[in-house]
């Protein structure tokens, strides 16, 4: 990549370095953690699988203080390969008594018992945590950023009227290319190949190395089937039993449940999967809120690659396009909510009322979203569902929603007569 495009998370990293002795930056491999962190680092060590990296890992185990004796802020890339450094960094922060001393980056977290034992202290008050995602549609330039979520939180019933010239073809291309920062200057044909290449690298190399740590037999075919199952069930509350059936090669013998749990935990700690947890508000009725997570890969283009799809294929299968579009929107909302000190959830009750996303801010303000590709009837349905859910809340124990929004792949942003915002993803910004 010949140019650096400022990331939304850069503002968070800069702030955390002002407030904390160290910052841990995590996220799926190739999302841009190291490149962003280098902008704030004065020195660095890279603990990768290169000869130099392996030598540094040995030094970190034997003489950790010597490894850390560099100009601050020191970037420690792939820190999890020398987990003993976590506790040493914590002590160094205490002894130096200064902020902004270290940036630790990692595309996985330790899982084996020996590695976990090295992390004796949580790092609370010393090591801040920043979860980094692939680039949102605003960062890649797909979104024009005319409609600000934060402004909607500040001003209720704000009138909006904007237009986007992005087409469904443009969206399909953006979704399939993904938010990988190193592809921004690539021709479309090359950028579309990158998710496929990255998926193969993850399946055949990165995941297999971590499987050995867990005592699992190397099996790229199982990982491939698991990711394909996740991709096929993206944006749904697919149960583990359903995923087990997908992995089973014999209908009479289900895939081992304990082994599946290890695989799922592995993909989560490598930030390849990122399920959306359920929101548990206070409701007036006794309707049970369903607590199962919605399945998502951290980067939607990995789901595209797992299913062997292309922009042209998505335009011929709107059902699959719709599920993947929802995951694409969820990725963007995760990025936007993070910089607003918010958290993202989904909502669904036993009677079938659902919202694809709920954004809750630190001060308990909240907003609710439905995601609909482009069908006007489905947009109306989504708005109606949001209004029904709004009526079910118990406002004696919570605030009224700041706003309700249906996010679409359409062209027009507006405040509907029913009070629900309708906004194309190509106009949204934090």
TORKOL-4160 file (C-alpha; in steps of 0.2 Angstrom, whole numbers, padded with zeros to 4 digits, m for minus):
430
<pt num="1" X="0000" Y="0000" Z="0000"/>
<pt num="2" X="0008" Y="0017" Z="m0005"/>
<pt num="3" X="m0003" Y="0028" Z="0005"/>
<pt num="4" X="m0010" Y="0028" Z="0023"/>
<pt num="5" X="m0028" Y="0031" Z="0025"/>
<pt num="6" X="m0032" Y="0037" Z="0042"/>
<pt num="7" X="m0042" Y="0025" Z="0052"/>
<pt num="8" X="m0057" Y="0028" Z="0064"/>
<pt num="9" X="m0048" Y="0018" Z="0077"/>
<pt num="10" X="m0032" Y="0030" Z="0076"/>
<pt num="11" X="m0042" Y="0043" Z="0087"/>
<pt num="12" X="m0045" Y="0029" Z="0100"/>
<pt num="13" X="m0027" Y="0023" Z="0100"/>
<pt num="14" X="m0020" Y="0041" Z="0102"/>
<pt num="15" X="m0032" Y="0044" Z="0117"/>
<pt num="16" X="m0028" Y="0028" Z="0125"/>
<pt num="17" X="m0009" Y="0031" Z="0124"/>
<pt num="18" X="m0012" Y="0048" Z="0133"/>
<pt num="19" X="m0022" Y="0039" Z="0147"/>
<pt num="20" X="m0014" Y="0023" Z="0149"/>
<pt num="21" X="0004" Y="0016" Z="0152"/>
<pt num="22" X="0001" Y="0003" Z="0138"/>
<pt num="23" X="m0012" Y="m0001" Z="0124"/>
<pt num="24" X="m0016" Y="m0018" Z="0118"/>
<pt num="25" X="m0022" Y="m0018" Z="0100"/>
<pt num="26" X="m0031" Y="m0034" Z="0094"/>
<pt num="27" X="m0040" Y="m0039" Z="0078"/>
<pt num="28" X="m0040" Y="m0051" Z="0064"/>
<pt num="29" X="m0024" Y="m0053" Z="0054"/>
<pt num="30" X="m0021" Y="m0040" Z="0040"/>
<pt num="31" X="m0033" Y="m0028" Z="0047"/>
<pt num="32" X="m0020" Y="m0015" Z="0049"/>
<pt num="33" X="m0015" Y="m0016" Z="0068"/>
<pt num="34" X="0004" Y="m0014" Z="0065"/>
<pt num="35" X="0003" Y="m0001" Z="0052"/>
<pt num="36" X="m0008" Y="0010" Z="0062"/>
<pt num="37" X="0002" Y="0007" Z="0078"/>
<pt num="38" X="0018" Y="0012" Z="0069"/>
<pt num="39" X="0012" Y="0029" Z="0067"/>
<pt num="40" X="0013" Y="0031" Z="0086"/>
<pt num="41" X="0028" Y="0021" Z="0090"/>
<pt num="42" X="0046" Y="0027" Z="0092"/>
<pt num="43" X="0053" Y="0009" Z="0091"/>
<pt num="44" X="0047" Y="m0009" Z="0088"/>
<pt num="45" X="0051" Y="m0027" Z="0090"/>
<pt num="46" X="0042" Y="m0040" Z="0079"/>
<pt num="47" X="0039" Y="m0057" Z="0087"/>
<pt num="48" X="0034" Y="m0067" Z="0072"/>
<pt num="49" X="0040" Y="m0083" Z="0064"/>
<pt num="50" X="0055" Y="m0076" Z="0055"/>
<pt num="51" X="0072" Y="m0081" Z="0061"/>
<pt num="52" X="0074" Y="m0064" Z="0069"/>
<pt num="53" X="0057" Y="m0065" Z="0077"/>
<pt num="54" X="0061" Y="m0082" Z="0084"/>
<pt num="55" X="0077" Y="m0076" Z="0091"/>
<pt num="56" X="0068" Y="m0061" Z="0099"/>
<pt num="57" X="0055" Y="m0073" Z="0107"/>
<pt num="58" X="0069" Y="m0083" Z="0115"/>
<pt num="59" X="0077" Y="m0067" Z="0122"/>
<pt num="60" X="0060" Y="m0061" Z="0128"/>
<pt num="61" X="0058" Y="m0077" Z="0138"/>
<pt num="62" X="0076" Y="m0076" Z="0145"/>
<pt num="63" X="0079" Y="m0057" Z="0147"/>
<pt num="64" X="0062" Y="m0048" Z="0145"/>
<pt num="65" X="0068" Y="m0032" Z="0152"/>
<pt num="66" X="0082" Y="m0031" Z="0140"/>
<pt num="67" X="0070" Y="m0033" Z="0125"/>
<pt num="68" X="0059" Y="m0019" Z="0132"/>
<pt num="69" X="0074" Y="m0007" Z="0134"/>
<pt num="70" X="0070" Y="0003" Z="0119"/>
<pt num="71" X="0063" Y="0021" Z="0115"/>
<pt num="72" X="0045" Y="0023" Z="0120"/>
<pt num="73" X="0032" Y="0021" Z="0114"/>
<pt num="74" X="0039" Y="0003" Z="0110"/>
<pt num="75" X="0028" Y="m0007" Z="0098"/>
<pt num="76" X="0028" Y="m0026" Z="0102"/>
<pt num="77" X="0021" Y="m0034" Z="0087"/>
<pt num="78" X="0013" Y="m0052" Z="0089"/>
<pt num="79" X="0016" Y="m0051" Z="0108"/>
<pt num="80" X="0006" Y="m0067" Z="0111"/>
<pt num="81" X="0021" Y="m0077" Z="0105"/>
<pt num="82" X="0030" Y="m0072" Z="0121"/>
<pt num="83" X="0016" Y="m0071" Z="0133"/>
<pt num="84" X="0028" Y="m0068" Z="0148"/>
<pt num="85" X="0030" Y="m0050" Z="0142"/>
<pt num="86" X="0012" Y="m0046" Z="0147"/>
<pt num="87" X="0017" Y="m0046" Z="0166"/>
<pt num="88" X="0034" Y="m0038" Z="0162"/>
<pt num="89" X="0026" Y="m0024" Z="0153"/>
<pt num="90" X="0014" Y="m0021" Z="0167"/>
<pt num="91" X="0028" Y="m0020" Z="0180"/>
<pt num="92" X="0038" Y="m0008" Z="0168"/>
<pt num="93" X="0023" Y="0003" Z="0167"/>
<pt num="94" X="0022" Y="0004" Z="0186"/>
<pt num="95" X="0041" Y="0007" Z="0188"/>
<pt num="96" X="0042" Y="0020" Z="0175"/>
<pt num="97" X="0026" Y="0029" Z="0181"/>
<pt num="98" X="0023" Y="0037" Z="0163"/>
<pt num="99" X="0009" Y="0034" Z="0151"/>
<pt num="100" X="0011" Y="0029" Z="0133"/>
<pt num="101" X="0025" Y="0017" Z="0135"/>
<pt num="102" X="0020" Y="0002" Z="0125"/>
<pt num="103" X="0009" Y="m0004" Z="0111"/>
<pt num="104" X="0006" Y="m0022" Z="0110"/>
<pt num="105" X="m0002" Y="m0029" Z="0095"/>
<pt num="106" X="m0009" Y="m0047" Z="0092"/>
<pt num="107" X="m0020" Y="m0056" Z="0079"/>
<pt num="108" X="m0023" Y="m0070" Z="0092"/>
<pt num="109" X="m0023" Y="m0072" Z="0111"/>
<pt num="110" X="m0015" Y="m0086" Z="0121"/>
<pt num="111" X="m0026" Y="m0101" Z="0123"/>
<pt num="112" X="m0015" Y="m0115" Z="0130"/>
<pt num="113" X="m0014" Y="m0117" Z="0149"/>
<pt num="114" X="0005" Y="m0113" Z="0150"/>
<pt num="115" X="0003" Y="m0097" Z="0140"/>
<pt num="116" X="m0012" Y="m0092" Z="0151"/>
<pt num="117" X="m0002" Y="m0094" Z="0166"/>
<pt num="118" X="0011" Y="m0082" Z="0160"/>
<pt num="119" X="m0002" Y="m0068" Z="0161"/>
<pt num="120" X="m0003" Y="m0066" Z="0180"/>
<pt num="121" X="m0011" Y="m0049" Z="0180"/>
<pt num="122" X="m0026" Y="m0043" Z="0170"/>
<pt num="123" X="m0017" Y="m0026" Z="0166"/>
<pt num="124" X="m0032" Y="m0016" Z="0173"/>
<pt num="125" X="m0027" Y="0002" Z="0175"/>
<pt num="126" X="m0011" Y="m0001" Z="0166"/>
<pt num="127" X="m0015" Y="m0009" Z="0149"/>
<pt num="128" X="m0030" Y="m0002" Z="0139"/>
<pt num="129" X="m0038" Y="m0013" Z="0126"/>
<pt num="130" X="m0042" Y="m0008" Z="0108"/>
<pt num="131" X="m0051" Y="m0020" Z="0097"/>
<pt num="132" X="m0047" Y="m0015" Z="0079"/>
<pt num="133" X="m0058" Y="m0021" Z="0064"/>
<pt num="134" X="m0055" Y="m0021" Z="0045"/>
<pt num="135" X="m0060" Y="m0004" Z="0037"/>
<pt num="136" X="m0077" Y="0002" Z="0037"/>
<pt num="137" X="m0086" Y="0008" Z="0021"/>
<pt num="138" X="m0082" Y="0026" Z="0027"/>
<pt num="139" X="m0064" Y="0022" Z="0028"/>
<pt num="140" X="m0063" Y="0013" Z="0011"/>
<pt num="141" X="m0072" Y="0027" Z="0003"/>
<pt num="142" X="m0088" Y="0018" Z="m0001"/>
<pt num="143" X="m0098" Y="0028" Z="0011"/>
<pt num="144" X="m0099" Y="0047" Z="0008"/>
<pt num="145" X="m0102" Y="0049" Z="0027"/>
<pt num="146" X="m0116" Y="0062" Z="0026"/>
<pt num="147" X="m0127" Y="0055" Z="0040"/>
<pt num="148" X="m0118" Y="0055" Z="0057"/>
<pt num="149" X="m0124" Y="0042" Z="0070"/>
<pt num="150" X="m0117" Y="0053" Z="0084"/>
<pt num="151" X="m0126" Y="0068" Z="0078"/>
<pt num="152" X="m0143" Y="0058" Z="0078"/>
<pt num="153" X="m0139" Y="0053" Z="0096"/>
<pt num="154" X="m0137" Y="0072" Z="0100"/>
<pt num="155" X="m0152" Y="0079" Z="0091"/>
<pt num="156" X="m0168" Y="0069" Z="0091"/>
<pt num="157" X="m0180" Y="0069" Z="0076"/>
<pt num="158" X="m0166" Y="0077" Z="0066"/>
<pt num="159" X="m0172" Y="0081" Z="0048"/>
<pt num="160" X="m0161" Y="0073" Z="0035"/>
<pt num="161" X="m0162" Y="0072" Z="0016"/>
<pt num="162" X="m0147" Y="0065" Z="0006"/>
<pt num="163" X="m0144" Y="0055" Z="m0009"/>
<pt num="164" X="m0131" Y="0042" Z="m0014"/>
<pt num="165" X="m0126" Y="0037" Z="m0031"/>
<pt num="166" X="m0120" Y="0020" Z="m0026"/>
<pt num="167" X="m0128" Y="0005" Z="m0035"/>
<pt num="168" X="m0131" Y="m0013" Z="m0030"/>
<pt num="169" X="m0116" Y="m0017" Z="m0041"/>
<pt num="170" X="m0105" Y="m0005" Z="m0032"/>
<pt num="171" X="m0111" Y="m0013" Z="m0015"/>
<pt num="172" X="m0108" Y="m0031" Z="m0021"/>
<pt num="173" X="m0090" Y="m0026" Z="m0026"/>
<pt num="174" X="m0086" Y="m0017" Z="m0010"/>
<pt num="175" X="m0093" Y="m0032" Z="0000"/>
<pt num="176" X="m0083" Y="m0045" Z="m0010"/>
<pt num="177" X="m0067" Y="m0034" Z="m0009"/>
<pt num="178" X="m0068" Y="m0032" Z="0010"/>
<pt num="179" X="m0060" Y="m0019" Z="0021"/>
<pt num="180" X="m0042" Y="m0024" Z="0019"/>
<pt num="181" X="m0031" Y="m0009" Z="0020"/>
<pt num="182" X="m0018" Y="m0016" Z="0009"/>
<pt num="183" X="m0030" Y="m0017" Z="m0006"/>
<pt num="184" X="m0036" Y="0001" Z="m0007"/>
<pt num="185" X="m0024" Y="0005" Z="m0022"/>
<pt num="186" X="m0027" Y="m0012" Z="m0031"/>
<pt num="187" X="m0037" Y="m0014" Z="m0047"/>
<pt num="188" X="m0054" Y="m0022" Z="m0043"/>
<pt num="189" X="m0049" Y="m0039" Z="m0051"/>
<pt num="190" X="m0034" Y="m0040" Z="m0039"/>
<pt num="191" X="m0043" Y="m0034" Z="m0024"/>
<pt num="192" X="m0056" Y="m0048" Z="m0026"/>
<pt num="193" X="m0043" Y="m0061" Z="m0025"/>
<pt num="194" X="m0036" Y="m0055" Z="m0009"/>
<pt num="195" X="m0049" Y="m0062" Z="0003"/>
<pt num="196" X="m0047" Y="m0079" Z="m0006"/>
<pt num="197" X="m0028" Y="m0078" Z="m0003"/>
<pt num="198" X="m0030" Y="m0073" Z="0015"/>
<pt num="199" X="m0043" Y="m0086" Z="0019"/>
<pt num="200" X="m0031" Y="m0100" Z="0012"/>
<pt num="201" X="m0017" Y="m0092" Z="0023"/>
<pt num="202" X="m0027" Y="m0093" Z="0038"/>
<pt num="203" X="m0034" Y="m0110" Z="0035"/>
<pt num="204" X="m0018" Y="m0119" Z="0030"/>
<pt num="205" X="m0005" Y="m0110" Z="0041"/>
<pt num="206" X="m0011" Y="m0098" Z="0055"/>
<pt num="207" X="m0025" Y="m0109" Z="0061"/>
<pt num="208" X="m0015" Y="m0125" Z="0060"/>
<pt num="209" X="m0001" Y="m0118" Z="0070"/>
<pt num="210" X="m0013" Y="m0113" Z="0084"/>
<pt num="211" X="m0021" Y="m0130" Z="0083"/>
<pt num="212" X="m0005" Y="m0138" Z="0089"/>
<pt num="213" X="m0005" Y="m0128" Z="0105"/>
<pt num="214" X="m0023" Y="m0135" Z="0109"/>
<pt num="215" X="m0018" Y="m0153" Z="0106"/>
<pt num="216" X="m0029" Y="m0154" Z="0090"/>
<pt num="217" X="m0024" Y="m0164" Z="0075"/>
<pt num="218" X="m0020" Y="m0153" Z="0060"/>
<pt num="219" X="m0035" Y="m0153" Z="0048"/>
<pt num="220" X="m0037" Y="m0139" Z="0036"/>
<pt num="221" X="m0052" Y="m0148" Z="0029"/>
<pt num="222" X="m0061" Y="m0147" Z="0045"/>
<pt num="223" X="m0057" Y="m0128" Z="0047"/>
<pt num="224" X="m0063" Y="m0125" Z="0029"/>
<pt num="225" X="m0080" Y="m0134" Z="0033"/>
<pt num="226" X="m0082" Y="m0124" Z="0049"/>
<pt num="227" X="m0079" Y="m0107" Z="0041"/>
<pt num="228" X="m0090" Y="m0112" Z="0026"/>
<pt num="229" X="m0104" Y="m0117" Z="0039"/>
<pt num="230" X="m0102" Y="m0100" Z="0048"/>
<pt num="231" X="m0103" Y="m0091" Z="0031"/>
<pt num="232" X="m0118" Y="m0100" Z="0026"/>
<pt num="233" X="m0126" Y="m0096" Z="0043"/>
<pt num="234" X="m0120" Y="m0078" Z="0044"/>
<pt num="235" X="m0132" Y="m0066" Z="0052"/>
<pt num="236" X="m0143" Y="m0080" Z="0059"/>
<pt num="237" X="m0143" Y="m0087" Z="0076"/>
<pt num="238" X="m0137" Y="m0104" Z="0070"/>
<pt num="239" X="m0135" Y="m0116" Z="0085"/>
<pt num="240" X="m0120" Y="m0126" Z="0088"/>
<pt num="241" X="m0129" Y="m0142" Z="0084"/>
<pt num="242" X="m0133" Y="m0136" Z="0067"/>
<pt num="243" X="m0114" Y="m0132" Z="0065"/>
<pt num="244" X="m0110" Y="m0149" Z="0071"/>
<pt num="245" X="m0121" Y="m0156" Z="0058"/>
<pt num="246" X="m0113" Y="m0146" Z="0044"/>
<pt num="247" X="m0096" Y="m0153" Z="0050"/>
<pt num="248" X="m0101" Y="m0171" Z="0051"/>
<pt num="249" X="m0096" Y="m0182" Z="0036"/>
<pt num="250" X="m0108" Y="m0196" Z="0042"/>
<pt num="251" X="m0126" Y="m0192" Z="0046"/>
<pt num="252" X="m0126" Y="m0205" Z="0060"/>
<pt num="253" X="m0111" Y="m0199" Z="0069"/>
<pt num="254" X="m0111" Y="m0180" Z="0074"/>
<pt num="255" X="m0094" Y="m0171" Z="0075"/>
<pt num="256" X="m0088" Y="m0171" Z="0092"/>
<pt num="257" X="m0095" Y="m0157" Z="0103"/>
<pt num="258" X="m0079" Y="m0154" Z="0114"/>
<pt num="259" X="m0069" Y="m0153" Z="0098"/>
<pt num="260" X="m0081" Y="m0141" Z="0090"/>
<pt num="261" X="m0080" Y="m0130" Z="0105"/>
<pt num="262" X="m0061" Y="m0130" Z="0104"/>
<pt num="263" X="m0062" Y="m0125" Z="0086"/>
<pt num="264" X="m0075" Y="m0111" Z="0089"/>
<pt num="265" X="m0064" Y="m0104" Z="0104"/>
<pt num="266" X="m0049" Y="m0105" Z="0092"/>
<pt num="267" X="m0057" Y="m0095" Z="0078"/>
<pt num="268" X="m0064" Y="m0082" Z="0091"/>
<pt num="269" X="m0046" Y="m0080" Z="0099"/>
<pt num="270" X="m0039" Y="m0077" Z="0082"/>
<pt num="271" X="m0053" Y="m0064" Z="0079"/>
<pt num="272" X="m0059" Y="m0073" Z="0063"/>
<pt num="273" X="m0076" Y="m0075" Z="0070"/>
<pt num="274" X="m0085" Y="m0061" Z="0080"/>
<pt num="275" X="m0103" Y="m0066" Z="0085"/>
<pt num="276" X="m0115" Y="m0052" Z="0090"/>
<pt num="277" X="m0122" Y="m0055" Z="0108"/>
<pt num="278" X="m0140" Y="m0053" Z="0113"/>
<pt num="279" X="m0146" Y="m0037" Z="0121"/>
<pt num="280" X="m0156" Y="m0039" Z="0137"/>
<pt num="281" X="m0167" Y="m0024" Z="0140"/>
<pt num="282" X="m0181" Y="m0021" Z="0152"/>
<pt num="283" X="m0198" Y="m0025" Z="0144"/>
<pt num="284" X="m0215" Y="m0022" Z="0150"/>
<pt num="285" X="m0222" Y="m0039" Z="0144"/>
<pt num="286" X="m0217" Y="m0056" Z="0150"/>
<pt num="287" X="m0211" Y="m0060" Z="0132"/>
<pt num="288" X="m0194" Y="m0070" Z="0134"/>
<pt num="289" X="m0179" Y="m0062" Z="0126"/>
<pt num="290" X="m0169" Y="m0074" Z="0116"/>
<pt num="291" X="m0151" Y="m0074" Z="0121"/>
<pt num="292" X="m0142" Y="m0084" Z="0107"/>
<pt num="293" X="m0128" Y="m0075" Z="0098"/>
<pt num="294" X="m0130" Y="m0070" Z="0079"/>
<pt num="295" X="m0116" Y="m0078" Z="0069"/>
<pt num="296" X="m0103" Y="m0067" Z="0060"/>
<pt num="297" X="m0086" Y="m0067" Z="0053"/>
<pt num="298" X="m0076" Y="m0052" Z="0058"/>
<pt num="299" X="m0073" Y="m0048" Z="0040"/>
<pt num="300" X="m0088" Y="m0051" Z="0028"/>
<pt num="301" X="m0077" Y="m0054" Z="0013"/>
<pt num="302" X="m0070" Y="m0070" Z="0022"/>
<pt num="303" X="m0088" Y="m0076" Z="0022"/>
<pt num="304" X="m0089" Y="m0072" Z="0003"/>
<pt num="305" X="m0073" Y="m0082" Z="0000"/>
<pt num="306" X="m0078" Y="m0096" Z="0011"/>
<pt num="307" X="m0094" Y="m0098" Z="0000"/>
<pt num="308" X="m0084" Y="m0096" Z="m0017"/>
<pt num="309" X="m0094" Y="m0081" Z="m0022"/>
<pt num="310" X="m0092" Y="m0065" Z="m0033"/>
<pt num="311" X="m0101" Y="m0049" Z="m0035"/>
<pt num="312" X="m0110" Y="m0056" Z="m0050"/>
<pt num="313" X="m0115" Y="m0071" Z="m0040"/>
<pt num="314" X="m0122" Y="m0060" Z="m0026"/>
<pt num="315" X="m0133" Y="m0050" Z="m0039"/>
<pt num="316" X="m0141" Y="m0067" Z="m0044"/>
<pt num="317" X="m0144" Y="m0073" Z="m0026"/>
<pt num="318" X="m0152" Y="m0058" Z="m0016"/>
<pt num="319" X="m0156" Y="m0070" Z="m0001"/>
<pt num="320" X="m0138" Y="m0073" Z="0001"/>
<pt num="321" X="m0133" Y="m0055" Z="m0003"/>
<pt num="322" X="m0145" Y="m0049" Z="0010"/>
<pt num="323" X="m0137" Y="m0060" Z="0024"/>
<pt num="324" X="m0120" Y="m0054" Z="0019"/>
<pt num="325" X="m0125" Y="m0036" Z="0018"/>
<pt num="326" X="m0132" Y="m0037" Z="0036"/>
<pt num="327" X="m0114" Y="m0044" Z="0041"/>
<pt num="328" X="m0106" Y="m0030" Z="0031"/>
<pt num="329" X="m0117" Y="m0017" Z="0040"/>
<pt num="330" X="m0113" Y="m0025" Z="0057"/>
<pt num="331" X="m0095" Y="m0023" Z="0054"/>
<pt num="332" X="m0097" Y="m0005" Z="0050"/>
<pt num="333" X="m0108" Y="m0002" Z="0066"/>
<pt num="334" X="m0095" Y="m0011" Z="0077"/>
<pt num="335" X="m0082" Y="0002" Z="0070"/>
<pt num="336" X="m0093" Y="0017" Z="0073"/>
<pt num="337" X="m0099" Y="0011" Z="0090"/>
<pt num="338" X="m0082" Y="0009" Z="0096"/>
<pt num="339" X="m0076" Y="0026" Z="0093"/>
<pt num="340" X="m0092" Y="0032" Z="0102"/>
<pt num="341" X="m0089" Y="0022" Z="0118"/>
<pt num="342" X="m0103" Y="0011" Z="0113"/>
<pt num="343" X="m0107" Y="m0007" Z="0112"/>
<pt num="344" X="m0116" Y="m0017" Z="0099"/>
<pt num="345" X="m0129" Y="m0031" Z="0102"/>
<pt num="346" X="m0144" Y="m0039" Z="0093"/>
<pt num="347" X="m0162" Y="m0041" Z="0099"/>
<pt num="348" X="m0174" Y="m0055" Z="0096"/>
<pt num="349" X="m0189" Y="m0061" Z="0107"/>
<pt num="350" X="m0198" Y="m0077" Z="0107"/>
<pt num="351" X="m0212" Y="m0070" Z="0097"/>
<pt num="352" X="m0201" Y="m0066" Z="0082"/>
<pt num="353" X="m0199" Y="m0047" Z="0084"/>
<pt num="354" X="m0181" Y="m0043" Z="0081"/>
<pt num="355" X="m0168" Y="m0029" Z="0078"/>
<pt num="356" X="m0152" Y="m0033" Z="0069"/>
<pt num="357" X="m0142" Y="m0021" Z="0079"/>
<pt num="358" X="m0144" Y="m0011" Z="0095"/>
<pt num="359" X="m0131" Y="0002" Z="0099"/>
<pt num="360" X="m0129" Y="0006" Z="0117"/>
<pt num="361" X="m0118" Y="0020" Z="0123"/>
<pt num="362" X="m0109" Y="0022" Z="0140"/>
<pt num="363" X="m0122" Y="0034" Z="0146"/>
<pt num="364" X="m0136" Y="0021" Z="0142"/>
<pt num="365" X="m0143" Y="0031" Z="0127"/>
<pt num="366" X="m0147" Y="0018" Z="0114"/>
<pt num="367" X="m0153" Y="0016" Z="0096"/>
<pt num="368" X="m0160" Y="0001" Z="0086"/>
<pt num="369" X="m0156" Y="m0004" Z="0068"/>
<pt num="370" X="m0164" Y="m0015" Z="0055"/>
<pt num="371" X="m0154" Y="m0020" Z="0040"/>
<pt num="372" X="m0164" Y="m0022" Z="0023"/>
<pt num="373" X="m0156" Y="m0023" Z="0006"/>
<pt num="374" X="m0167" Y="m0013" Z="m0005"/>
<pt num="375" X="m0185" Y="m0020" Z="m0006"/>
<pt num="376" X="m0197" Y="m0005" Z="0000"/>
<pt num="377" X="m0209" Y="m0018" Z="0007"/>
<pt num="378" X="m0195" Y="m0025" Z="0018"/>
<pt num="379" X="m0190" Y="m0008" Z="0023"/>
<pt num="380" X="m0207" Y="m0004" Z="0029"/>
<pt num="381" X="m0208" Y="m0021" Z="0038"/>
<pt num="382" X="m0191" Y="m0017" Z="0047"/>
<pt num="383" X="m0197" Y="0000" Z="0052"/>
<pt num="384" X="m0214" Y="m0007" Z="0059"/>
<pt num="385" X="m0204" Y="m0020" Z="0069"/>
<pt num="386" X="m0193" Y="m0007" Z="0077"/>
<pt num="387" X="m0208" Y="0003" Z="0082"/>
<pt num="388" X="m0216" Y="m0013" Z="0090"/>
<pt num="389" X="m0200" Y="m0016" Z="0100"/>
<pt num="390" X="m0200" Y="0002" Z="0105"/>
<pt num="391" X="m0217" Y="0000" Z="0113"/>
<pt num="392" X="m0212" Y="m0016" Z="0122"/>
<pt num="393" X="m0199" Y="m0007" Z="0133"/>
<pt num="394" X="m0201" Y="m0003" Z="0151"/>
<pt num="395" X="m0196" Y="0015" Z="0152"/>
<pt num="396" X="m0197" Y="0016" Z="0170"/>
<pt num="397" X="m0180" Y="0008" Z="0171"/>
<pt num="398" X="m0172" Y="0014" Z="0154"/>
<pt num="399" X="m0171" Y="0028" Z="0143"/>
<pt num="400" X="m0182" Y="0031" Z="0127"/>
<pt num="401" X="m0172" Y="0026" Z="0111"/>
<pt num="402" X="m0162" Y="0041" Z="0104"/>
<pt num="403" X="m0168" Y="0035" Z="0086"/>
<pt num="404" X="m0173" Y="0020" Z="0076"/>
<pt num="405" X="m0165" Y="0017" Z="0059"/>
<pt num="406" X="m0167" Y="0005" Z="0044"/>
<pt num="407" X="m0150" Y="0004" Z="0035"/>
<pt num="408" X="m0152" Y="0000" Z="0017"/>
<pt num="409" X="m0143" Y="m0002" Z="0000"/>
<pt num="410" X="m0154" Y="0011" Z="m0007"/>
<pt num="411" X="m0150" Y="0029" Z="m0013"/>
<pt num="412" X="m0160" Y="0040" Z="m0002"/>
<pt num="413" X="m0158" Y="0045" Z="0017"/>
<pt num="414" X="m0174" Y="0052" Z="0025"/>
<pt num="415" X="m0184" Y="0053" Z="0041"/>
<pt num="416" X="m0199" Y="0043" Z="0037"/>
<pt num="417" X="m0217" Y="0049" Z="0042"/>
<pt num="418" X="m0217" Y="0036" Z="0056"/>
<pt num="419" X="m0202" Y="0044" Z="0064"/>
<pt num="420" X="m0189" Y="0030" Z="0058"/>
<pt num="421" X="m0174" Y="0035" Z="0049"/>
<pt num="422" X="m0170" Y="0026" Z="0032"/>
<pt num="423" X="m0152" Y="0028" Z="0028"/>
<pt num="424" X="m0141" Y="0019" Z="0014"/>
<pt num="425" X="m0125" Y="0012" Z="0021"/>
<pt num="426" X="m0116" Y="0022" Z="0008"/>
<pt num="427" X="m0121" Y="0038" Z="0017"/>
<pt num="428" X="m0117" Y="0032" Z="0035"/>
<pt num="429" X="m0104" Y="0039" Z="0047"/>
<pt num="430" X="m0100" Y="0038" Z="0066"/>
